[in-house]
């Protein structure tokens, strides 16, 4: 029975290893500048509501901080990434590849014969959300992922894996599973 607990989102790592980057990563790494920009924008709104300063000054200051946070910070972030790449330092793509290679080895240890290349071709085919009322309440995201694997004869098949994640935590639980089909009852025609 497969049950792996990992501390990263498998699909995000697959996208990073394939070269698809998310902008949200830039903002997660630079949360201090986000707090600084948000604090200044809120301070401008408060001073504007109190009538302590001119609206034109507050608007220009707000535009500056929004431009800084949404324009300059991503440029600096991706500039640093390109410098790391040129000097052969580990980039996010390299870290994602290493994580996927370790995950492939963990899956092989659990008798799911797959490779790193097969993990790159994995795809999400069904999502569900449910409430978690055990312990601290929250929302659990369930994603069903098809992973190309090999059977006992060496032929390529797919295996369905369920990835459960309580939103807000860093814990991802991988188990074998596929979505259950439900029978939907409909009224008969003409009744």
Protein Blocks (a to p, Z undefined) as FASTA:
>chain_A
ZZdddfbdfklmmmmmnopacfklmmmmmmmmmmmmmmmmmmmmmmmmnopacfklmmmm
mmmmmmmmmmmmmmmmmmmmmmmmmnopacfklmmmmmmmmmmmmmmmnopacdfklmmm
gccfbdcddddfehjaddddddddddddddfkopacdddddddddehiacdcdddddddd
dddddddehZZ
